[in-house]
Amino acid sequence: MSEYEWKKKSRPLWSYVFSLIPSLIFIVGLIPVIIVFYFFYRYLHFFEFSTLWHFLLLPFIAYCGAVFLFLSELYITGGIIRLFNITYKPGTHQYSFRNKETVKWTLVCVLYTPFRKFLEIFPLGRIKQTYLRFLGMKIGRNSLVGGVIKDPCLTEFGSNITMGEYAIIYGHIHNMQYETIFMDKIKVGNNCVIGAGAIIMPGVILEDDVVVAAGALVTKGQVLAKGKTYAGIPAKEIVKKPME
């Protein structure tokens, strides 16, 4: 039997209520919003709509409420992940609820993905970086984290990093043939540029001063040498021809 072939086991009973965990966390994120709206209703009598000003201010209040709800959910879910240190380790893991690392990965995905989608749409740079740090990502100074970070706890950025729009960094790969999930860290050194639309796979190391061209594919476990420029699928070093 291959090392990647796992014996099929019955699903544990607790996994059937697994979806309740993120639901409860999202409910906790609603508490600050409910408290604020209760204050407006109880003490300021704002929602009685007794004057024209109440109707005129209603869209503004609704907008502020939506923003506050988003930030409340963002920081409370991120804070819970950080408080309980819900991170997963590199390796090849059984894609099953019986595997601890897979369970933690699944929980983080359920909590993280909705907010990741919002952060892809709205340019909230500082808020996004703070949230990614809550999820375990290491980010150096003066770095711009654009694009998509699939696995923050497996990703490390140095200082002065520029990651372009639509670039994606993966820390995991599924293999449904063997029912496994492979996870590995990605390390980006200092003064690197990751072009728009580039894809970086698990186990990749970018040494200092590396440039990854737009649309390049950096394959699993690839090491990009210091000061070089890489482009293409798969990514290869661009060698400048000497001037004749």
Residue frames relative to the residue before (quaternion, step in Angstrom):
aa qw qx qy qz dx dy dz
M 1.0000 0.0000 0.0000 0.0000 0.00 0.00 0.00
S 0.4859 -0.6641 0.4847 0.2966 3.59 -0.94 0.87
E 0.5912 -0.5894 0.4156 0.3610 3.55 -1.16 0.61
Y 0.6806 0.4825 -0.2918 0.4677 3.59 1.21 -0.39
E 0.5773 0.5697 -0.3821 0.4429 3.56 1.27 0.00
W 0.1191 -0.8094 0.5747 0.0193 3.52 -0.70 1.11
K 0.4901 -0.6391 0.5031 0.3133 3.52 -1.16 0.66
K 0.4270 -0.7053 0.5057 0.2541 3.53 -0.87 0.94
K 0.0735 -0.7918 0.6063 0.0014 3.53 -0.90 1.02
S 0.5944 -0.5632 0.4263 0.3844 3.52 -1.22 0.45
R 0.5423 -0.6302 0.4512 0.3243 3.54 -1.11 0.69
P 0.4684 -0.6814 0.4731 0.3041 3.63 -0.85 0.89
L 0.6032 -0.6093 0.3789 0.3482 3.56 -1.05 0.78
W 0.6448 0.5529 -0.3369 0.4063 3.60 0.96 -0.83
S 0.5850 0.6098 -0.3743 0.3818 3.59 1.14 -0.54
Y 0.6018 0.5820 -0.3624 0.4097 3.59 1.17 -0.48
V 0.7206 0.3553 -0.2407 0.5446 3.59 1.22 -0.34
F 0.3059 0.7863 -0.4886 0.2223 3.58 1.28 0.28
S 0.6423 0.5541 -0.3271 0.4165 3.58 1.00 -0.81
L 0.5647 0.6039 -0.3897 0.4056 3.59 1.20 -0.37
I 0.5903 0.6034 -0.3722 0.3859 3.60 1.09 -0.66
P 0.7118 0.4055 -0.2862 0.4971 3.65 0.69 -0.91
S 0.5980 0.5641 -0.3693 0.4334 3.60 1.08 -0.62
L 0.6572 0.5011 -0.3035 0.4742 3.58 0.97 -0.84
I 0.6411 0.5189 -0.3250 0.4628 3.58 1.02 -0.78
F 0.6461 0.5029 -0.3193 0.4772 3.60 0.99 -0.79
I 0.6233 0.5345 -0.3381 0.4599 3.60 1.07 -0.72
V 0.6180 0.5353 -0.3358 0.4678 3.58 1.02 -0.79
G 0.6419 0.5411 -0.3164 0.4416 3.58 1.05 -0.77
L 0.6241 0.5492 -0.3351 0.4435 3.59 1.22 -0.40
I 0.5221 0.6929 -0.4004 0.2948 3.58 1.15 -0.58
P 0.6723 0.4830 -0.3345 0.4503 3.68 0.76 -0.85
V 0.6395 0.5251 -0.3294 0.4548 3.60 1.00 -0.77
I 0.6519 0.5119 -0.3137 0.4633 3.58 0.94 -0.87
I 0.6376 0.5300 -0.3269 0.4535 3.59 0.99 -0.83
V 0.6704 0.4984 -0.3001 0.4606 3.60 0.89 -0.92
F 0.6840 0.4728 -0.2977 0.4691 3.59 0.88 -0.89
Y 0.6085 0.5349 -0.3543 0.4669 3.58 1.09 -0.62
F 0.6256 0.5356 -0.3304 0.4611 3.59 1.02 -0.80
F 0.6558 0.5036 -0.3109 0.4687 3.60 0.92 -0.89
Y 0.7022 0.4739 -0.2702 0.4575 3.56 0.95 -0.89
R 0.7354 0.4598 -0.2425 0.4347 3.57 0.84 -1.02
Y 0.8194 0.2856 -0.1197 0.4824 3.56 0.81 -0.98
L 0.7472 0.3501 -0.2222 0.5195 3.60 1.10 -0.53
H 0.2922 -0.7946 0.4833 0.2230 3.58 1.33 -0.17
F 0.2181 0.8430 -0.4720 0.1381 3.53 1.12 0.71
F 0.7524 0.4325 -0.2265 0.4421 3.57 0.94 -0.83
E 0.4393 0.6772 -0.4785 0.3457 3.56 1.14 0.51
F 0.2527 -0.8142 0.4883 0.1863 3.59 1.32 -0.31
S 0.2393 0.8111 -0.4961 0.1967 3.54 0.92 0.96
T 0.7745 0.2369 -0.1425 0.5690 3.59 1.20 -0.40
L 0.6670 -0.5007 0.3762 0.4036 3.52 -1.34 0.28
W 0.5938 0.5939 -0.3632 0.4033 3.59 1.09 -0.70
H 0.6066 0.5610 -0.3579 0.4350 3.57 1.04 -0.69
F 0.6810 0.4771 -0.2864 0.4761 3.57 0.96 -0.86
L 0.6566 0.5160 -0.3135 0.4521 3.57 1.02 -0.79
L 0.7194 0.4360 -0.2424 0.4834 3.57 1.05 -0.75
L 0.4570 0.7225 -0.4340 0.2842 3.59 1.24 -0.28
P 0.6630 0.4852 -0.3411 0.4568 3.70 0.81 -0.80
F 0.6397 0.5243 -0.3227 0.4601 3.58 1.02 -0.81
I 0.6613 0.4962 -0.3024 0.4743 3.58 0.95 -0.89
A 0.6410 0.5215 -0.3272 0.4583 3.59 0.99 -0.82
Y 0.6481 0.5121 -0.3139 0.4683 3.58 1.00 -0.85
C 0.6656 0.4933 -0.3016 0.4719 3.58 0.89 -0.94
G 0.6371 0.5340 -0.3253 0.4507 3.57 1.04 -0.76
A 0.6503 0.5111 -0.3138 0.4662 3.58 1.01 -0.83
V 0.6500 0.5047 -0.3139 0.4736 3.59 0.99 -0.85
F 0.6627 0.5041 -0.3041 0.4628 3.57 0.93 -0.90
L 0.6241 0.5337 -0.3324 0.4637 3.58 1.04 -0.77
F 0.6564 0.5145 -0.3088 0.4572 3.57 0.92 -0.93
L 0.6906 0.4722 -0.2837 0.4687 3.60 0.85 -0.96
S 0.6268 0.5401 -0.3342 0.4513 3.57 1.03 -0.77
E 0.6771 0.4719 -0.2862 0.4868 3.57 0.88 -0.95
L 0.6349 0.5601 -0.3275 0.4194 3.58 0.97 -0.90
Y 0.7678 0.3908 -0.2077 0.4632 3.55 0.69 -1.10
I 0.6392 0.5117 -0.3446 0.4593 3.59 1.05 -0.59
T 0.6609 0.4727 -0.3229 0.4852 3.62 0.90 -0.79
G 0.6576 0.5000 -0.3097 0.4708 3.58 0.97 -0.84
G 0.6510 0.5245 -0.3104 0.4525 3.56 1.02 -0.82
I 0.6437 0.5098 -0.3214 0.4718 3.58 1.03 -0.77
I 0.6308 0.5242 -0.3328 0.4654 3.59 0.99 -0.82
R 0.6881 0.4691 -0.2813 0.4768 3.58 0.96 -0.86
L 0.6407 0.5487 -0.3255 0.4272 3.59 0.94 -0.90
F 0.7724 0.3216 -0.1683 0.5213 3.57 0.91 -0.93
N 0.3905 -0.7611 0.4483 0.2592 3.57 1.34 0.23
I 0.1885 0.7964 -0.5443 0.1844 3.57 0.81 1.04
T 0.2914 0.7222 -0.5650 0.2724 3.54 0.08 1.35
Y 0.2918 -0.7572 0.5598 0.1674 3.56 -1.21 0.45
K 0.4489 -0.7247 0.4796 0.2082 3.52 -1.20 0.66
P 0.5916 -0.5648 0.4346 0.3770 3.59 -1.19 0.51
G 0.4643 0.6580 -0.5140 0.2953 3.54 -1.23 0.54
T 0.4886 -0.6055 0.5227 0.3484 3.53 -1.36 -0.07
H 0.0519 -0.8357 0.5452 -0.0413 3.55 -0.47 1.24
Q 0.5492 -0.5898 0.4780 0.3493 3.52 -1.19 0.60
Y 0.3593 -0.7308 0.5403 0.2121 3.57 -0.86 0.98
S 0.4422 0.6659 -0.4440 0.4048 3.51 0.44 1.31
F 0.5557 -0.6012 0.4583 0.3459 3.56 -1.20 0.50
R 0.5834 0.5663 -0.3799 0.4411 3.59 1.24 -0.07
N 0.6476 0.4852 -0.3228 0.4910 3.59 1.26 -0.15
K 0.4732 -0.7189 0.4372 0.2611 3.57 -0.65 1.15
E 0.6759 0.4987 -0.3046 0.4491 3.60 0.89 -0.90
T 0.6433 0.5181 -0.3170 0.4661 3.58 1.04 -0.76
V 0.6277 0.5307 -0.3314 0.4632 3.58 1.02 -0.77
K 0.6712 0.4858 -0.3002 0.4727 3.59 0.91 -0.90
W 0.6264 0.5306 -0.3310 0.4653 3.59 1.02 -0.78
T 0.6571 0.5153 -0.3053 0.4576 3.58 0.95 -0.90
L 0.6599 0.5111 -0.3097 0.4554 3.58 0.92 -0.89
V 0.6533 0.5018 -0.3134 0.4724 3.59 0.94 -0.87
C 0.6406 0.5340 -0.3254 0.4457 3.59 0.96 -0.84
V 0.6631 0.5101 -0.3084 0.4528 3.57 0.92 -0.91
L 0.7120 0.4471 -0.2570 0.4766 3.58 0.97 -0.85
Y 0.7252 0.4838 -0.2336 0.4306 3.55 0.99 -0.90
T 0.6410 0.6015 -0.3373 0.3371 3.58 0.86 -0.97
P 0.6579 0.5029 -0.3550 0.4339 3.69 0.77 -0.79
F 0.7040 0.4512 -0.2707 0.4770 3.58 0.93 -0.86
R 0.5766 0.5646 -0.3763 0.4552 3.58 1.14 -0.54
K 0.6414 0.5236 -0.3238 0.4579 3.57 1.00 -0.79
F 0.6523 0.5022 -0.3130 0.4737 3.59 0.97 -0.83
L 0.6902 0.4853 -0.2812 0.4573 3.57 0.94 -0.89
E 0.5798 0.5500 -0.3786 0.4669 3.58 1.25 -0.24
I 0.6933 0.4761 -0.2652 0.4715 3.58 1.15 -0.64
F 0.7888 0.2950 -0.1411 0.5204 3.55 0.83 -1.02
P 0.4044 -0.7398 0.4877 0.2265 3.62 -0.83 0.98
L 0.2044 0.7785 -0.5568 0.2051 3.57 0.25 1.29
G 0.1413 -0.8737 0.4592 0.0767 3.54 0.64 1.20
R 0.7256 0.4316 -0.2582 0.4696 3.59 0.67 -1.07
I 0.6444 0.5128 -0.3202 0.4683 3.56 0.98 -0.83
K 0.6408 0.5288 -0.3194 0.4557 3.57 0.98 -0.85
Q 0.6839 0.4842 -0.2988 0.4567 3.59 0.86 -0.90
T 0.6242 0.5263 -0.3385 0.4678 3.59 1.04 -0.75
Y 0.6559 0.5107 -0.3042 0.4652 3.56 0.97 -0.88
L 0.6558 0.5059 -0.3139 0.4642 3.60 0.93 -0.85
R 0.6261 0.5187 -0.3376 0.4743 3.60 1.06 -0.66
F 0.5917 0.5547 -0.3551 0.4649 3.59 1.08 -0.69
L 0.7194 0.4455 -0.2392 0.4762 3.57 1.02 -0.83
G 0.6748 -0.5488 0.2772 0.4082 3.58 1.25 0.21
M 0.5013 0.6498 -0.4421 0.3620 3.60 1.21 0.08
K 0.2955 -0.7318 0.5880 0.1772 3.55 -1.07 0.81
I 0.0023 0.8039 -0.5913 0.0640 3.57 -0.71 1.12
G 0.3491 -0.7541 0.5235 0.1880 3.56 -0.76 1.06
R 0.7117 -0.4539 0.3279 0.4242 3.54 -1.32 -0.10
N 0.8610 0.1593 -0.1075 0.4708 3.51 -1.31 0.56
S 0.4537 0.6766 -0.4533 0.3618 3.57 0.97 0.88
L 0.2428 -0.7545 0.5971 0.1233 3.54 -1.09 0.83
V 0.1337 -0.7997 0.5839 0.0410 3.56 -0.51 1.22
G 0.0190 0.7896 -0.6106 0.0577 3.56 -0.08 1.29
G 0.7062 0.4828 -0.2987 0.4230 3.56 -1.23 -0.22
V 0.6149 -0.5554 0.4419 0.3439 3.53 -1.27 -0.58
I 0.1346 -0.7421 0.6524 0.0743 3.55 -0.98 0.95
K 0.2746 -0.8066 0.5013 0.1507 3.60 -0.28 1.21
D 0.8088 0.1247 -0.0254 0.5742 3.58 0.99 -0.84
P 0.2145 -0.8342 0.4921 0.1263 3.61 0.22 1.23
C 0.6848 0.5061 -0.3066 0.4253 3.60 0.91 -0.84
L 0.6967 0.4220 -0.2737 0.5115 3.61 1.25 -0.19
T 0.6557 0.5226 -0.2867 0.4636 3.58 1.31 0.00
E 0.0489 -0.7974 0.6014 -0.0095 3.56 -0.96 0.95
F 0.1170 -0.7812 0.6125 0.0313 3.55 -0.86 1.07
G 0.3721 -0.6954 0.5675 0.2363 3.54 -1.09 0.76
S 0.6885 -0.4470 0.3566 0.4461 3.57 -1.21 -0.54
N 0.8333 0.2154 -0.1719 0.4792 3.55 -1.28 0.55
I 0.3391 0.7319 -0.5072 0.3033 3.56 0.93 0.98
T 0.0916 -0.7621 0.6376 0.0653 3.55 -1.08 0.78
M 0.0457 -0.7867 0.6154 -0.0162 3.55 -0.66 1.18
G 0.3556 -0.7952 0.4603 0.1712 3.56 -0.48 1.23
E 0.6822 -0.4901 0.3691 0.3976 3.51 -1.35 0.30
Y 0.8328 0.1947 -0.1966 0.4794 3.55 -1.16 0.86
A 0.4476 0.6315 -0.4951 0.3947 3.61 1.18 0.23
I 0.1458 -0.7941 0.5876 0.0543 3.58 -1.07 0.76
I 0.1095 -0.7650 0.6318 0.0603 3.55 -1.03 0.88
Y 0.1562 -0.7980 0.5806 0.0423 3.56 -0.64 1.21
G 0.1732 -0.7710 0.6021 0.1141 3.55 -1.04 0.83
H 0.7649 0.2874 -0.1687 0.5512 3.59 1.25 0.01
I 0.1066 -0.7514 0.6466 0.0773 3.53 -1.34 0.45
H 0.3054 -0.7394 0.5707 0.1855 3.57 -0.88 0.94
N 0.0442 -0.7433 0.6644 0.0644 3.52 -1.27 0.55
M 0.1685 -0.8407 0.5086 0.0786 3.54 0.09 1.31
Q 0.5158 0.6283 -0.4252 0.3979 3.61 1.21 -0.30
Y 0.7841 0.2570 -0.1224 0.5515 3.55 1.00 -0.90
E 0.3959 -0.7431 0.4514 0.2956 3.58 1.33 0.11
T 0.4901 0.6261 -0.4540 0.4021 3.55 0.80 1.07
I 0.1742 -0.7330 0.6394 0.1537 3.50 -1.37 0.21
F 0.2228 -0.7788 0.5790 0.0921 3.54 -0.76 1.14
M 0.0478 -0.7971 0.6019 -0.0084 3.56 -0.88 0.99
D 0.1152 0.7835 -0.6054 0.0794 3.56 -1.04 0.77
K 0.5580 -0.6305 0.4370 0.3164 3.55 -1.22 0.55
I 0.1964 -0.7272 0.6429 0.1389 3.52 -1.33 0.48
K 0.0640 -0.8057 0.5887 0.0064 3.56 -0.77 1.02
V 0.0982 -0.7769 0.6218 0.0164 3.54 -0.84 1.10
G 0.3741 -0.7623 0.4900 0.1973 3.57 -0.64 1.14
N 0.7147 -0.4351 0.3289 0.4378 3.56 -1.26 -0.35
N 0.8562 0.1979 -0.1319 0.4586 3.55 -1.31 0.51
C 0.4159 0.7057 -0.4697 0.3293 3.59 1.01 0.80
V 0.1979 -0.7488 0.6199 0.1261 3.54 -1.29 0.50
I 0.1044 -0.7648 0.6346 0.0389 3.56 -0.89 1.03
G 0.3598 -0.7921 0.4578 0.1832 3.56 -0.37 1.27
A 0.6702 -0.5021 0.3720 0.4005 3.54 -1.29 0.42
G 0.8354 0.2143 -0.1658 0.4781 3.55 -0.98 0.90
A 0.4535 0.6734 -0.4668 0.3506 3.60 1.23 0.09
I 0.2065 -0.7613 0.6035 0.1168 3.57 -1.19 0.62
I 0.0794 -0.7913 0.6062 0.0045 3.54 -0.83 1.06
M 0.2725 -0.8004 0.5234 0.1059 3.56 -0.70 1.15
P 0.7150 -0.4661 0.2956 0.4291 3.62 -1.24 0.26
G 0.8019 0.3278 -0.2358 0.4403 3.55 -1.22 0.60
V 0.4835 0.6827 -0.4279 0.3422 3.59 1.26 0.02
I 0.1129 -0.7610 0.6354 0.0670 3.55 -1.15 0.73
L 0.1165 -0.7523 0.6456 0.0606 3.54 -0.89 1.02
E 0.2866 -0.7536 0.5644 0.1771 3.56 -0.57 1.11
D 0.7380 -0.4308 0.2718 0.4426 3.60 -1.25 0.15
D 0.8597 0.1892 -0.1368 0.4543 3.55 -1.28 0.61
V 0.3936 0.7069 -0.4875 0.3280 3.59 1.09 0.70
V 0.1570 -0.7552 0.6288 0.0975 3.55 -1.15 0.73
V 0.1257 -0.7613 0.6338 0.0542 3.56 -0.85 1.06
A 0.3931 -0.7576 0.4723 0.2198 3.58 -0.52 1.18
A 0.6528 -0.5129 0.3915 0.3969 3.55 -1.26 0.44
G 0.8357 0.2165 -0.1714 0.4746 3.55 -1.00 0.92
A 0.4671 0.6860 -0.4472 0.3334 3.61 1.23 0.05
L 0.2470 -0.7373 0.6072 0.1633 3.56 -1.27 0.48
V 0.1355 -0.7768 0.6132 0.0472 3.56 -0.54 1.22
T 0.3139 -0.8178 0.4587 0.1491 3.55 -0.34 1.29
K 0.7444 -0.4415 0.2964 0.4039 3.51 -1.35 0.42
G 0.8611 0.1259 -0.1188 0.4781 3.55 -0.89 1.04
Q 0.4486 0.7065 -0.4498 0.3120 3.60 1.22 0.08
V 0.2068 -0.7598 0.6069 0.1074 3.57 -1.07 0.83
L 0.1879 -0.7895 0.5786 0.0809 3.57 -0.68 1.14
A 0.4166 -0.7662 0.4428 0.2080 3.55 -0.56 1.24
K 0.6650 -0.5504 0.3610 0.3528 3.51 -1.19 0.72
G 0.8621 0.1745 -0.1378 0.4554 3.52 -1.04 0.91
K 0.5830 0.5988 -0.3677 0.4078 3.60 1.24 0.08
T 0.3226 -0.7108 0.5897 0.2073 3.53 -1.35 0.34
Y 0.1044 -0.8109 0.5758 0.0100 3.57 -0.86 1.01
A 0.0459 0.7871 -0.6123 0.0594 3.55 -1.10 0.78
G 0.6797 0.5283 -0.3506 0.3687 3.55 -1.30 0.24
I 0.3448 -0.6973 0.5897 0.2171 3.51 -1.45 0.03
P 0.4362 -0.3770 -0.7599 0.3002 1.55 -0.64 2.42
A 0.6597 -0.5299 0.3564 0.3963 3.57 -1.24 0.41
K 0.0062 0.7820 -0.6223 0.0349 3.55 -0.92 0.99
E 0.6018 -0.5852 0.4069 0.3603 3.52 -1.18 0.60
I 0.3237 -0.7144 0.5878 0.1984 3.53 -1.04 0.83
V 0.1394 -0.7982 0.5844 0.0431 3.55 -0.59 1.18
K 0.3264 -0.7561 0.5372 0.1822 3.54 -0.68 1.09
K 0.3893 -0.7195 0.5279 0.2283 3.55 -0.86 0.98
P 0.5124 -0.6515 0.4563 0.3238 3.60 -0.97 0.79
M 0.5288 -0.6304 0.4732 0.3147 3.53 -1.12 0.72
E 0.3281 -0.7529 0.5374 0.1913 3.56 -0.85 0.95
